[in-house]
């Protein structure tokens, strides 16, 4: 199961920390791993100083779905 953890936290979370602020012009950010699990709503979001902060597990899931869709699109166009 360590491979799944590596995919989830290593790729998904790392990409979320980099891409979410770029795509949303700084309005949405992933929470730091050090402060995991403090006062998030049931959707995994909370308001923070003029923007939204996404729970780390939700951010990793969003980015893994995005990466899979990008990979599927790339494979479709290559084929």
N, C-alpha and C positions, 0 to 999 in steps of 0.2 A: 504494500500500500504506500510505500514511501515514494514510488514513482508518481502516484496520483497527487500526493502532497507537494511534490516538486513541481508538477504541472500547475496545480492550483495556486500555490503561494509563490513559487519561483517565477512563473511566466505570467499568470493572470494578474496577480497583485502588482508585480513590478511594472507591467504594461499599463495597468490602471493608474498607478502613481504618476506615470509620465504622460499618458495620452488624455485622460479626463480633463485636466486643466487646459491642455492645448486646444482640444475640440470645443470646450465650452467657454473659452476665453477667461478662464480663472473662476468661473461661477460655481463649478462643481469640483470637489477634491475628494480623494480617498483618505480615510482616517489613517494616522500612523499606527503601526503595529504595537507600539508601546502603550497606547491608550485604548486597547481593544475592548469593546463592549460597554460603553458608558452612555446611557440615556438616548437610545435611538428609538424612533418610532417603529411600528410593526412592518413598515416597508424597507427599513434599513437606512433611512435618511434622517438628518437633523439640520436645522438652520444654524449657520455659523458666520457671523460678521459679513453680512451682505451676500452670502452664497449658501450652497448646500454642501454638507459633508456626508459622504457615503460610507457605510460600514465596510470594513475591509473584506469580509466574505462576499458581500453583495458586489463590491467593486471588482473583485477577482472573477466572479461569475459573469458579470457584464463583459469584461474584457475577453474572457475565454470564448464566449458566444461570438463576440465581434471578430476574434481571430479565426474561429472556425468558419464564419461566413466569408471572411476575406480569403481564406484558403480554398473554400468551395468555389468562389467566384474565379479565383486564379486558375484552378484546375479546369473549370468549365471553359474558360477562354483559351487555355493551352490545348485542350482536347479539340 
